[in-house]
Amino acid sequence: MSDLEEYISASDNSSFFSCDDSSDDASDLNNCLSREFDKSLEQSNQLVSFDKFNELFNTLKTWQSEINLNLVSIRDEIKSSLTDIKTEIKTLRNEYDILKQSVSNINTEISCLQHSSQFQSDEHVTLKQRVDDLARATNERTSSLAVSLQSRIDSLEQQARQTNVEICNVPERKSENLVGIVEAIGTAIRFPISKGDLVSVHRVPHAHQASDKPKNIIVKFSTRIQRDNILASYRNIKSLRSDQLGIQGTPSTIYLNEHLTLQKKQLFRKTRETAKELHYKYVWIRNSTILIRENDDSPALAIRGDNDLSRLRSRNKK
């Protein structure tokens, strides 16, 4: 039983009026009634206060029960959430460990790949250097071999021409008699030439087709000795003109030379240009060898290639 219920029970068992009925004094009775009324009013007020308190107390107990239920539910939810979070954290830790191991493995593989790439790069550089060296050596060897072969071919070609004489600047005529012209040259240089001394006589085109000069005449003699004697006789007379051969028209100077290969002709032209540049006095050919001399007292120098001309220029610069 609550305090309020006990209070009500106690009030029911007591007398509502405590004034004495035997009192004769009206004034005393009236005062007693007034006191009793006040007391009853106070008890009534207390009873109302206890009812409100009881209602409030019951409400609070209901709230407390609901709050406790809610707290239990929240606690269960928090515990469940914490369990889930712990599970997730554990899963994340496991995944992190796996990822960390994977990253470590990837780093190891990357490191291996870097070493392999560096090794391949070094090998590539080494191989490239070897290939470059080999290519350079091959090019040098090929160039040297090409020069050597060209020199040998030129030497063989020159050897095949060792009995030839090249006659330059003879005016061309239709139906000309080249054998007769050669015989007339022999008469002019005082070294008789007969048809039996000749192997072949023919004109050859110029290296440059645009040239307006007469085509040169190539005469092949039966022996080299005969060829050399004819050239020696030509050098002795100093000059030979077309009118001395019975060729009509404006006289032109005629030249007799050894029949040189195209390479030797180009070298001979370069040698004459160099001699003019360095003020050398003589340039000539003897036995297919190009010779140069600075003056009457200086020795003759053989020019066999561009290197000899380069050395000649270097020597004159000092």
Backbone torsions as a table, in degrees:
resi	resn	phi	psi	omega
1	MET	NA	139.8	-178.7
2	SER	-80.1	166.1	179.4
3	ASP	-60.7	-36.2	-179.4
4	LEU	-66.8	-41.2	179.4
5	GLU	-66.0	-39.4	177.2
6	GLU	-63.2	-39.3	179.9
7	TYR	-64.1	-41.6	-179.8
8	ILE	-66.1	-41.4	179.3
9	SER	-62.5	-41.2	179.5
10	ALA	-65.5	-35.5	-179.8
11	SER	-68.7	-33.9	-180.0
12	ASP	-69.9	-34.0	-177.4
13	ASN	-78.1	-18.4	-179.7
14	SER	-90.4	164.8	179.1
15	SER	-80.1	138.8	-178.6
16	PHE	-70.4	-40.9	177.6
17	PHE	-108.6	132.0	179.4
18	SER	-109.2	5.2	179.4
19	CYS	-74.1	148.0	-179.9
20	ASP	-81.7	127.0	-177.3
21	ASP	-75.8	-17.1	-177.2
22	SER	-82.2	-2.8	-177.7
23	SER	-70.8	131.6	-178.0
24	ASP	-95.0	-18.4	-176.8
25	ASP	-79.7	119.0	-178.0
26	ALA	-67.8	-37.0	-179.5
27	SER	-65.3	-42.4	178.9
28	ASP	-65.1	-37.1	180.0
29	LEU	-67.3	-42.0	-179.1
30	ASN	-62.5	-40.5	179.4
31	ASN	-66.9	-38.9	180.0
32	CYS	-65.1	-41.9	179.3
33	LEU	-63.8	-38.2	179.6
34	SER	-64.4	-41.7	-179.9
35	ARG	-64.9	-40.9	-178.0
36	GLU	-66.3	-36.5	178.7
37	PHE	-65.7	-43.3	178.9
38	ASP	-62.5	-40.9	-179.7
39	LYS	-64.7	-42.4	179.1
40	SER	-63.3	-39.8	178.7
41	LEU	-63.0	-41.9	-179.7
42	GLU	-64.4	-41.8	179.1
43	GLN	-64.3	-38.1	178.4
44	SER	-63.8	-42.6	178.4
45	ASN	-62.4	-41.3	178.9
46	GLN	-63.5	-38.8	179.3
47	LEU	-62.6	-42.9	177.8
48	VAL	-62.5	-42.3	-179.6
49	SER	-63.3	-40.2	178.4
50	PHE	-66.4	-34.0	177.9
51	ASP	-66.0	-44.4	178.3
52	LYS	-63.5	-41.7	-179.8
53	PHE	-63.6	-42.2	-179.9
54	ASN	-63.6	-42.1	178.1
55	GLU	-62.8	-43.6	179.3
56	LEU	-64.7	-40.3	179.6
57	PHE	-62.9	-44.0	178.5
58	ASN	-63.3	-38.9	178.0
59	THR	-62.9	-43.9	179.7
60	LEU	-63.6	-39.8	178.8
61	LYS	-64.3	-38.0	177.3
62	THR	-64.3	-44.9	178.1
63	TRP	-60.5	-44.3	-178.9
64	GLN	-60.2	-40.9	179.9
65	SER	-64.3	-44.9	179.1
66	GLU	-63.7	-42.1	179.9
67	ILE	-63.1	-41.2	178.8
68	ASN	-62.6	-42.2	177.8
69	LEU	-61.6	-43.5	179.0
70	ASN	-64.6	-40.4	179.2
71	LEU	-63.8	-40.8	178.0
72	VAL	-62.5	-43.6	179.6
73	SER	-63.9	-43.9	178.8
74	ILE	-63.1	-42.0	179.6
75	ARG	-61.8	-42.2	179.0
76	ASP	-63.6	-42.1	179.2
77	GLU	-64.3	-41.6	178.4
78	ILE	-63.3	-42.9	178.7
79	LYS	-62.2	-43.1	178.7
80	SER	-63.5	-43.7	179.4
81	SER	-63.5	-42.6	178.5
82	LEU	-61.9	-38.6	178.0
83	THR	-63.5	-44.4	178.2
84	ASP	-63.1	-43.0	179.9
85	ILE	-61.9	-44.1	178.3
86	LYS	-59.9	-42.0	178.7
87	THR	-62.3	-44.6	179.7
88	GLU	-63.0	-42.5	179.2
89	ILE	-62.3	-42.7	178.4
90	LYS	-62.4	-42.8	178.1
91	THR	-62.6	-43.6	179.1
92	LEU	-63.1	-38.4	177.5
93	ARG	-63.2	-43.2	178.5
94	ASN	-62.9	-43.7	178.7
95	GLU	-65.1	-37.8	178.0
96	TYR	-63.2	-42.7	178.1
97	ASP	-62.6	-41.3	178.5
98	ILE	-64.4	-45.2	179.4
99	LEU	-62.8	-41.3	178.5
100	LYS	-61.0	-42.3	178.2
101	GLN	-65.4	-40.0	178.8
102	SER	-63.7	-43.5	178.0
103	VAL	-61.9	-41.0	177.6
104	SER	-61.3	-43.2	178.2
105	ASN	-63.9	-41.4	179.2
106	ILE	-63.9	-41.8	177.7
107	ASN	-61.3	-40.3	177.7
108	THR	-63.1	-43.9	179.3
109	GLU	-65.4	-40.2	178.4
110	ILE	-62.4	-43.1	178.0
111	SER	-60.2	-43.2	177.5
112	CYS	-63.0	-41.9	179.0
113	LEU	-64.1	-38.7	178.0
114	GLN	-63.5	-44.3	177.7
115	HIS	-63.0	-41.8	179.6
116	SER	-65.0	-42.0	179.0
117	SER	-64.2	-41.5	177.8
118	GLN	-63.4	-40.3	178.4
119	PHE	-63.8	-44.5	178.6
120	GLN	-63.0	-39.9	179.0
121	SER	-63.6	-44.8	178.2
122	ASP	-62.4	-41.2	178.3
123	GLU	-63.8	-40.0	178.9
124	HIS	-62.9	-44.8	178.5
125	VAL	-61.0	-44.2	180.0
126	THR	-63.0	-46.2	179.9
127	LEU	-64.6	-40.1	178.6
128	LYS	-62.4	-42.2	178.7
129	GLN	-63.0	-41.7	179.0
130	ARG	-65.6	-41.2	178.6
131	VAL	-64.6	-42.9	178.7
132	ASP	-62.0	-44.5	178.6
133	ASP	-62.0	-43.3	-179.9
134	LEU	-65.3	-42.0	178.8
135	ALA	-64.1	-41.3	179.0
136	ARG	-63.7	-45.0	179.5
137	ALA	-64.8	-39.6	179.2
138	THR	-65.3	-42.7	179.2
139	ASN	-63.3	-43.4	178.9
140	GLU	-63.7	-42.9	179.8
141	ARG	-66.3	-41.2	179.5
142	THR	-65.1	-43.1	178.9
143	SER	-62.7	-44.3	179.0
144	SER	-63.6	-40.9	179.6
145	LEU	-66.9	-39.8	179.1
146	ALA	-63.2	-43.3	178.1
147	VAL	-62.8	-42.8	179.9
148	SER	-63.7	-44.1	179.1
149	LEU	-65.2	-40.9	178.8
150	GLN	-63.1	-40.5	178.3
151	SER	-63.9	-41.4	179.6
152	ARG	-66.7	-42.1	178.5
153	ILE	-62.5	-43.3	179.0
154	ASP	-63.4	-38.0	178.7
155	SER	-65.0	-41.5	178.8
156	LEU	-66.3	-40.8	178.1
157	GLU	-63.7	-40.1	179.8
158	GLN	-67.7	-36.1	178.2
159	GLN	-64.9	-36.2	177.9
160	ALA	-67.8	-18.6	-178.9
161	ARG	-102.0	11.3	-172.7
162	GLN	-67.6	-15.0	176.5
163	THR	-105.4	9.8	-175.8
164	ASN	-96.8	151.0	170.2
165	VAL	-124.3	135.2	177.1
166	GLU	-105.1	120.5	-178.5
167	ILE	-104.7	123.0	-173.5
168	CYS	-114.4	148.6	171.9
169	ASN	72.0	25.4	173.2
170	VAL	-84.5	121.3	-178.8
171	PRO	-56.1	140.0	179.5
172	GLU	-88.6	141.0	176.4
173	ARG	-135.7	150.5	175.3
174	LYS	-68.6	143.6	178.9
175	SER	55.0	36.0	179.8
176	GLU	-72.7	154.1	179.0
177	ASN	-105.7	96.1	-176.0
178	LEU	-66.4	-35.7	178.3
179	VAL	-64.0	-41.7	177.8
180	GLY	-63.1	-37.3	178.3
181	ILE	-64.6	-40.9	-179.7
182	VAL	-65.9	-42.2	178.6
183	GLU	-62.9	-38.7	178.8
184	ALA	-65.6	-36.2	176.6
185	ILE	-62.6	-43.0	178.2
186	GLY	-58.8	-39.8	177.8
187	THR	-65.2	-42.6	-176.9
188	ALA	-67.0	-32.9	-178.4
189	ILE	-95.0	5.3	176.8
190	ARG	64.8	37.8	173.8
191	PHE	-138.2	95.1	-173.2
192	PRO	-57.4	136.0	178.2
193	ILE	-123.9	126.2	177.9
194	SER	-107.3	165.8	-179.8
195	LYS	-61.5	-30.4	-179.7
196	GLY	-70.1	-17.1	178.2
197	ASP	-79.6	-12.1	-173.0
198	LEU	-99.5	139.3	172.4
199	VAL	-96.4	-42.9	178.3
200	SER	-158.8	153.3	175.6
201	VAL	-141.1	127.9	178.1
202	HIS	-163.3	156.5	174.6
203	ARG	-88.2	152.2	178.5
204	VAL	-125.0	144.6	179.0
205	PRO	-69.3	157.2	177.8
206	HIS	-74.5	155.7	176.3
207	ALA	-62.8	-35.5	177.0
208	HIS	-103.1	113.4	-175.0
209	GLN	-63.1	-24.8	-176.3
210	ALA	-78.4	-5.1	-178.2
211	SER	-65.4	137.1	179.1
212	ASP	-99.1	6.8	178.2
213	LYS	-77.8	156.8	177.7
214	PRO	-62.8	147.2	177.2
215	LYS	-65.9	142.9	-179.8
216	ASN	-72.4	153.4	177.4
217	ILE	-105.4	127.9	177.0
218	ILE	-104.8	123.5	179.3
219	VAL	-115.7	122.9	177.7
220	LYS	-104.3	118.7	-179.9
221	PHE	-92.5	166.4	-176.4
222	SER	-73.4	-29.2	179.8
223	THR	-135.8	156.9	177.6
224	ARG	-71.7	-34.3	-179.6
225	ILE	-60.5	-43.8	178.8
226	GLN	-62.7	-42.0	177.9
227	ARG	-59.9	-45.5	-179.3
228	ASP	-64.1	-37.4	180.0
229	ASN	-67.2	-39.3	178.2
230	ILE	-63.8	-43.8	179.3
231	LEU	-65.3	-38.5	178.3
232	ALA	-63.6	-40.7	178.8
233	SER	-65.6	-38.5	178.5
234	TYR	-62.9	-43.0	-179.1
235	ARG	-65.5	-27.6	-177.4
236	ASN	-72.7	-30.2	-177.4
237	ILE	-85.3	-8.9	174.3
238	LYS	71.8	-37.1	-175.1
239	SER	-148.9	146.3	179.0
240	LEU	-143.7	128.6	-177.3
241	ARG	-118.8	160.1	-176.8
242	SER	-67.7	-30.8	-179.8
243	ASP	-68.6	-21.3	176.6
244	GLN	-71.9	-15.6	-179.3
245	LEU	-98.6	3.4	179.8
246	GLY	80.0	20.0	179.3
247	ILE	-91.1	124.8	-178.9
248	GLN	-73.8	158.7	177.6
249	GLY	108.8	-171.5	-179.2
250	THR	-66.4	126.9	-179.0
251	PRO	-61.9	141.7	176.5
252	SER	-133.3	148.0	179.8
253	THR	-75.2	134.4	-178.6
254	ILE	-109.3	139.2	-177.7
255	TYR	-119.9	140.9	174.3
256	LEU	-117.0	128.2	-178.8
257	ASN	-138.8	162.9	169.6
258	GLU	-64.2	145.7	-179.3
259	HIS	-80.0	102.0	-176.2
260	LEU	-93.3	156.2	172.7
261	THR	-72.2	165.3	-179.6
262	LEU	-60.7	-39.3	-180.0
263	GLN	-63.0	-42.2	-179.5
264	LYS	-70.8	-33.3	176.4
265	LYS	-63.8	-42.1	178.4
266	GLN	-64.3	-41.0	178.2
267	LEU	-66.0	-38.8	178.5
268	PHE	-62.4	-41.3	177.8
269	ARG	-64.2	-43.5	177.2
270	LYS	-62.5	-37.2	-179.4
271	THR	-66.0	-41.6	178.6
272	ARG	-64.6	-38.8	177.8
273	GLU	-65.0	-41.8	178.8
274	THR	-65.4	-41.2	179.3
275	ALA	-61.9	-40.1	178.3
276	LYS	-66.5	-39.5	179.9
277	GLU	-65.6	-40.2	-176.0
278	LEU	-95.7	3.7	178.2
279	HIS	63.8	41.7	172.7
280	TYR	-84.7	144.7	-170.8
281	LYS	-87.2	-37.2	-172.8
282	TYR	-125.5	138.0	170.3
283	VAL	-139.4	126.7	-179.7
284	TRP	-153.7	175.9	-178.9
285	ILE	-124.2	134.1	176.7
286	ARG	-139.3	120.3	-179.0
287	ASN	54.5	45.5	177.3
288	SER	67.3	12.2	178.2
289	THR	-109.4	130.7	179.4
290	ILE	-83.0	128.2	-177.9
291	LEU	-122.2	148.6	-179.8
292	ILE	-139.7	143.4	-179.7
293	ARG	-141.7	135.5	-176.3
294	GLU	-72.3	-43.7	178.9
295	ASN	-153.6	-173.1	-175.5
296	ASP	-67.1	-26.6	-175.4
297	ASP	-96.6	-12.4	-176.9
298	SER	-85.7	155.6	179.7
299	PRO	-75.5	156.3	176.7
300	ALA	-80.5	139.5	-179.8
301	LEU	-115.8	136.0	178.8
302	ALA	-86.5	134.2	177.8
303	ILE	-112.4	110.2	-177.7
304	ARG	-110.3	-6.9	179.6
305	GLY	-172.4	178.4	-179.7
306	ASP	-63.8	-28.9	179.4
307	ASN	-62.9	-37.0	178.3
308	ASP	-65.1	-38.0	177.6
309	LEU	-67.2	-38.8	178.4
310	SER	-64.0	-43.1	178.3
311	ARG	-64.2	-35.8	179.7
312	LEU	-64.7	-42.2	178.5
313	ARG	-66.3	-42.3	-179.7
314	SER	-62.5	-40.2	-178.9
315	ARG	-66.1	-35.4	-178.9
316	ASN	-78.7	-15.8	176.3
317	LYS	-78.1	-22.2	-176.8
318	LYS	-74.5	NA	NA
